[in-house]
Amino acid sequence: MLVINLKSGKSEIIPLLPAGGDADTNLSLATLSDMTAEDVLAVALIDRKSDASQDFSTTLLTSFRKLKFSNDQHAAGLVPFQPQELGGLLRQSIAAGVKVKALYWEQFLANLNKDDSYKAGHSNNVEISNLINRKVNNKRGFAVLDRATRPMGSFHQKATVLIKSSTATTTFDKKRIIAYVGGMDLTGGRWDTPEHFTLDPERQGGRWFDVHLRIEGTGALDVLRNFRQRWEAIGVFIDDSQLKDDYAPRNIDPEIKTETQNQFFMPPEVKLMPVVDPDGFVQINRTIPPFSGHAKISSAKRFVEEAGEDGILQSYTKAINRARKFILINDQYFFSDEIALALHQALKKIRWTRFRDCCVAQRS
């Protein structure tokens, strides 16, 4: 597929067949009418077929379109998502019978100016939540807009956990837990491919460079435990007369309420499949701010005190204090007085140790 931006003049060829695909297969783009693009694009579909007289013949179909979905369509989760996007993948999973539960931060600032957010191709989390919750053929997911943090705060936990049952007879009733933790926002518009095509009309958010770490075993179980604690807190907020006005999600329906208050399945460690060829050990840390809604829970579902939790800060400072030769930090939001002081103290040790370098990379 040849994509030409008629405003900037840039062009890019995007293959529609996977690597190693059949070159004799007609290329088609069934979703052409569902493309979204702020700038006018010329989309050329090139059909290559083997021919005895020449290497290939070309049939050019060109379409000029400027499609723009309304904010209401975005907010209702009605904008088409393709299979390579998270929304499309989740809808495919739901259709296949997979139970999908999701916690999204109710993005307070995005709600103040939806137009800019939608035009950038991201939108606020209302869109992805409603896409997951939409019922199709009597199947739906359960996505909650979590607002248990402070009004101007944010949840910056970006993780996915997969629970898979083993089909092997030798590991009957065993579970395989796989977690992905990293920096990529798990919402619409925030996706990319290894090729980083700049003009892909299905990906308006620009090119993204970020990473997720794949974790298996008890480390992944800790990531799932964090989700369970936040998920069960939603069920408490809904019915607690002292907390629901400030912390209960606004997008709760009866089915979501039931789901958040049902017993959450948490496989015990003895039920986990052993990790094959483990690469090393991991420690899962998190930050929960002081005076969050979670600290106000009075039942057994409470999992944090009013002072909050600063495991990430503690792990940073401990690692910096133990450094002997080199420190490398790659952090998107790097503005911590405590970490700056720890780095200062580490650099002072250069006079009596072999400490060599300290490199801090802040992503813009």
ZAVOKE-250634 format. One record per residue (C-alpha): x, y, z. Coordinates in steps of 0.05 Angstrom, whole numbers. Each point is the difference from the previous one (the first is absolute). Layout:
# residues N
+--------+--------+--------+
!      x !      y !      z !
+--------+--------+--------+
!      X !      Y !      Z !
...
+--------+--------+--------+
END
This chain:
# residues 364
+--------+--------+--------+
!      x !      y !      z !
+--------+--------+--------+
!      0 !      0 !      0 !
!     29 !     67 !    -21 !
!    -21 !     58 !     46 !
!     13 !     71 !    -22 !
!    -14 !     59 !     45 !
!    -25 !     54 !    -47 !
!     14 !     54 !     50 !
!     74 !    -15 !     16 !
!     17 !    -39 !    -63 !
!     28 !    -58 !     40 !
!    -12 !    -70 !    -25 !
!     10 !    -70 !     28 !
!    -11 !    -71 !    -25 !
!    -33 !    -44 !     52 !
!     -3 !    -75 !    -16 !
!    -68 !    -33 !     10 !
!     27 !    -71 !     -3 !
!     39 !    -30 !     57 !
!     72 !    -19 !    -11 !
!      2 !    -63 !    -41 !
!    -71 !      9 !    -25 !
!    -25 !    -24 !    -67 !
!     20 !     52 !    -51 !
!    -54 !    -25 !    -48 !
!    -56 !     16 !     49 !
!    -41 !     61 !    -19 !
!     12 !     57 !     49 !
!    -62 !     32 !     28 !
!    -15 !     48 !     56 !
!    -69 !    -14 !     25 !
!      5 !     54 !     52 !
!     16 !     57 !    -49 !
!    -66 !     34 !     16 !
!     16 !     -3 !     75 !
!     66 !     38 !     -5 !
!      8 !     61 !     42 !
!     46 !     57 !    -20 !
!      2 !     73 !     17 !
!     39 !     17 !    -64 !
!    -23 !    -19 !    -69 !
!     34 !    -64 !    -21 !
!      6 !    -34 !    -68 !
!     -3 !    -75 !     12 !
!     24 !    -43 !    -57 !
!    -13 !    -75 !      3 !
!     51 !    -36 !    -43 !
!    -18 !    -70 !    -23 !
!     62 !    -40 !    -20 !
!     -9 !    -64 !    -41 !
!     51 !    -43 !    -33 !
!     -2 !      7 !    -76 !
!     37 !    -37 !    -54 !
!     16 !     64 !    -38 !
!     25 !     41 !     58 !
!     19 !     -4 !     73 !
!    -67 !     26 !     24 !
!    -60 !     39 !    -22 !
!    -30 !     57 !     39 !
!    -72 !     20 !     10 !
!     -5 !     68 !     33 !
!    -62 !     18 !     40 !
!      5 !     69 !     30 !
!    -46 !     29 !     53 !
!      0 !     71 !     26 !
!    -35 !      7 !     66 !
!     -1 !     41 !     63 !
!    -40 !    -37 !     51 !
!    -11 !     30 !     69 !
!    -40 !    -33 !     54 !
!    -40 !     42 !     49 !
!     17 !      5 !     73 !
!    -65 !    -36 !     16 !
!     22 !    -59 !    -44 !
!     67 !     -2 !     36 !
!    -32 !      4 !     68 !
!    -48 !    -56 !    -16 !
!     56 !    -46 !    -23 !
!    -29 !     -3 !    -70 !
!     63 !     18 !    -39 !
!     27 !    -63 !    -35 !
!     61 !    -33 !     30 !
!     43 !    -46 !    -42 !
!     26 !    -68 !     25 !
!     70 !     27 !     11 !
!    -26 !     53 !     47 !
!    -13 !    -16 !     73 !
!    -75 !     15 !     -6 !
!     -8 !    -46 !    -59 !
!     41 !    -55 !     34 !
!    -42 !      5 !     63 !
!    -65 !     -3 !    -39 !
!     25 !    -62 !    -37 !
!     17 !    -32 !     67 !
!    -68 !     16 !     29 !
!    -34 !    -30 !    -61 !
!     42 !    -63 !     10 !
!    -26 !     -7 !     72 !
!     58 !     31 !     38 !
!    -19 !     38 !     63 !
!     30 !     69 !     -6 !
!      5 !     46 !     61 !
!     32 !     68 !     -5 !
!     14 !     59 !     46 !
!     10 !     67 !    -33 !
!     17 !     65 !     34 !
!    -56 !     51 !     -8 !
!     44 !     50 !    -36 !
!    -21 !     64 !     34 !
!     41 !     48 !    -43 !
!    -21 !    -33 !    -66 !
!    -72 !     10 !     19 !
!     12 !     75 !      2 !
!     19 !      5 !    -73 !
!    -24 !    -61 !    -38 !
!      7 !     31 !    -69 !
!     76 !      4 !      1 !
!      5 !    -70 !     29 !
!    -45 !    -31 !    -52 !
!     34 !     36 !    -58 !
!     67 !    -28 !     23 !
!    -28 !    -69 !     -8 !
!      3 !    -19 !     73 !
!    -65 !     24 !     33 !
!    -11 !     -8 !     73 !
!    -13 !    -67 !     32 !
!    -75 !      5 !     -9 !
!      8 !    -26 !    -72 !
!     39 !    -64 !     15 !
!    -44 !    -14 !     61 !
!    -65 !      5 !    -39 !
!     30 !    -42 !    -56 !
!     15 !    -56 !     50 !
!    -67 !      6 !     35 !
!    -42 !      0 !    -64 !
!    -42 !    -63 !     -5 !
!      4 !    -37 !    -67 !
!    -35 !    -67 !     -9 !
!    -12 !      0 !     75 !
!     75 !      4 !     15 !
!     35 !     58 !     33 !
!     60 !     18 !     42 !
!      3 !     38 !     66 !
!     38 !     66 !     -1 !
!     -2 !     48 !     59 !
!     21 !     73 !      2 !
!     38 !      2 !     65 !
!      2 !     67 !     37 !
!     26 !    -23 !     68 !
!     62 !     44 !     -5 !
!      3 !     73 !     19 !
!    -37 !     49 !    -46 !
!     61 !     25 !    -37 !
!     39 !    -64 !      6 !
!      4 !    -58 !    -48 !
!      6 !    -75 !     -2 !
!     63 !    -15 !    -39 !
!     -2 !    -75 !      5 !
!      3 !    -30 !    -70 !
!     -4 !    -76 !      5 !
!    -35 !    -59 !    -32 !
!     -8 !    -68 !     32 !
!    -19 !    -63 !    -37 !
!    -25 !    -62 !     38 !
!      5 !    -63 !    -41 !
!    -21 !    -71 !     20 !
!     46 !    -57 !    -19 !
!    -27 !    -53 !    -46 !
!     57 !    -49 !     14 !
!    -22 !    -61 !     40 !
!     65 !      2 !     41 !
!    -16 !     68 !     27 !
!    -75 !     -8 !     13 !
!    -33 !     62 !     29 !
!     64 !     41 !     -5 !
!     -3 !     73 !    -20 !
!     49 !     40 !    -41 !
!      4 !     74 !     19 !
!     31 !     48 !    -49 !
!      5 !     74 !     15 !
!     24 !     59 !    -42 !
!     22 !     63 !     37 !
!     28 !     61 !    -34 !
!    -10 !     70 !    -27 !
!    -50 !     -6 !    -58 !
!    -70 !     26 !     15 !
!    -51 !    -56 !     -8 !
!    -51 !     41 !    -37 !
!    -21 !     22 !    -70 !
!     51 !     33 !    -46 !
!     61 !    -20 !     41 !
!     27 !    -56 !    -42 !
!     54 !    -12 !    -52 !
!     33 !    -55 !    -41 !
!     74 !    -18 !     -7 !
!      1 !     37 !    -67 !
!    -24 !     66 !     32 !
!    -39 !     22 !    -62 !
!    -11 !     75 !      8 !
!    -60 !      7 !    -47 !
!    -41 !    -61 !     21 !
!    -71 !     30 !     -2 !
!    -23 !    -49 !     53 !
!     50 !     28 !     51 !
!     -9 !     74 !     11 !
!     40 !      5 !     64 !
!     67 !      5 !    -35 !
!     58 !    -46 !      9 !
!     11 !    -30 !     69 !
!     63 !    -28 !     31 !
!    -12 !    -35 !     66 !
!     11 !    -68 !     32 !
!    -37 !    -51 !     42 !
!     34 !    -53 !     42 !
!    -28 !    -71 !     -3 !
!     -3 !    -34 !     68 !
!    -20 !    -71 !     17 !
!     -7 !    -37 !     66 !
!     -9 !     30 !     69 !
!     21 !     69 !    -25 !
!    -60 !     -1 !    -48 !
!    -43 !    -22 !     58 !
!     19 !     63 !     38 !
!    -22 !     42 !    -60 !
!    -67 !    -37 !      1 !
!     -5 !     11 !     75 !
!      6 !     75 !    -10 !
!    -57 !     -2 !    -51 !
!    -43 !    -42 !     47 !
!      8 !     49 !     57 !
!    -20 !     59 !    -43 !
!    -57 !    -39 !    -32 !
!    -30 !    -23 !     66 !
!      6 !     72 !     26 !
!    -48 !     21 !    -55 !
!    -52 !    -48 !     28 !
!      8 !     33 !     69 !
!     -6 !     71 !    -27 !
!    -65 !    -16 !    -35 !
!    -38 !    -18 !     64 !
!     37 !     41 !     53 !
!    -43 !     61 !     15 !
!     61 !     38 !     27 !
!     43 !    -12 !    -62 !
!    -43 !    -10 !    -61 !
!    -11 !     74 !    -16 !
!     75 !     13 !     -4 !
!     27 !    -67 !    -25 !
!    -53 !    -44 !    -32 !
!      9 !     -2 !    -76 !
!    -50 !     38 !    -42 !
!     -7 !    -54 !    -53 !
!    -26 !    -55 !     45 !
!    -58 !    -43 !    -25 !
!    -32 !    -59 !     36 !
!     44 !    -52 !    -35 !
!     64 !     37 !     17 !
!    -23 !      8 !     73 !
!    -12 !    -75 !      5 !
!     68 !    -15 !    -32 !
!     38 !     45 !     48 !
!    -34 !    -30 !     60 !
!      7 !    -73 !    -20 !
!     58 !    -40 !     28 !
!     63 !     15 !    -40 !
!     36 !    -62 !    -25 !
!     72 !      0 !     25 !
!     39 !    -64 !    -14 !
!     45 !    -20 !     58 !
!     75 !     -7 !    -14 !
!     -3 !    -76 !      5 !
!    -47 !      1 !    -60 !
!     48 !     38 !    -45 !
!     35 !    -35 !    -57 !
!     76 !      1 !     10 !
!     36 !     52 !    -41 !
!     43 !    -32 !    -54 !
!     71 !     27 !     -3 !
!    -11 !     60 !     45 !
!     44 !     60 !    -17 !
!      6 !     28 !     70 !
!    -38 !     29 !     59 !
!    -47 !     59 !      1 !
!    -30 !     43 !     54 !
!    -66 !     35 !    -10 !
!     -5 !     69 !     31 !
!    -55 !     52 !     -4 !
!    -18 !     70 !     22 !
!    -66 !     16 !     34 !
!     -6 !     73 !     21 !
!    -18 !     21 !     70 !
!    -74 !     12 !     17 !
!    -26 !    -37 !    -61 !
!    -70 !    -31 !      0 !
!     32 !    -68 !     13 !
!     25 !     23 !     68 !
!    -70 !     19 !     22 !
!    -28 !    -71 !     -7 !
!    -18 !    -26 !     69 !
!    -14 !    -73 !    -19 !
!     48 !    -58 !    -12 !
!      7 !     25 !    -72 !
!     45 !     57 !     24 !
!     71 !    -13 !    -24 !
!     37 !     65 !     13 !
!      7 !     50 !     58 !
!    -12 !     75 !     -4 !
!     74 !     12 !     -9 !
!     -4 !    -37 !    -66 !
!     54 !    -45 !    -29 !
!     66 !     21 !    -30 !
!     32 !    -65 !    -21 !
!     25 !     28 !    -66 !
!     37 !     57 !     35 !
!     30 !    -48 !     50 !
!     25 !    -46 !    -56 !
!     31 !     59 !    -37 !
!     37 !     27 !     60 !
!     23 !    -69 !     22 !
!     28 !    -16 !    -69 !
!     34 !     68 !     -5 !
!     32 !     -8 !     69 !
!     26 !    -69 !    -19 !
!     30 !     23 !    -67 !
!     76 !     -6 !     -7 !
!     17 !     15 !    -72 !
!    -59 !     21 !    -43 !
!    -71 !     27 !      6 !
!    -48 !      3 !    -59 !
!    -70 !     27 !     10 !
!    -51 !      6 !    -56 !
!    -63 !     33 !     27 !
!    -55 !     40 !    -34 !
!    -17 !     41 !     62 !
!     65 !     14 !     37 !
!    -12 !     53 !     53 !
!     14 !    -27 !     69 !
!     40 !     37 !     52 !
!     13 !    -65 !     37 !
!     30 !    -34 !    -61 !
!     40 !     62 !    -18 !
!     30 !      0 !     70 !
!     15 !    -74 !     -4 !
!     36 !     12 !    -67 !
!     39 !     57 !     31 !
!     23 !    -44 !     57 !
!     19 !    -55 !    -49 !
!     42 !     46 !    -42 !
!     37 !     24 !     62 !
!     25 !    -71 !     10 !
!     42 !      5 !    -62 !
!     59 !     24 !     42 !
!     10 !    -67 !     34 !
!    -32 !    -51 !    -47 !
!      4 !    -19 !    -73 !
!    -67 !     33 !    -15 !
!      3 !     22 !    -73 !
!    -64 !     26 !    -31 !
!    -70 !     24 !     15 !
!    -47 !      9 !    -59 !
!    -72 !     24 !      5 !
!    -44 !     -2 !    -62 !
!    -67 !     36 !      4 !
!    -48 !    -15 !    -57 !
!    -35 !     61 !    -28 !
+--------+--------+--------+
END
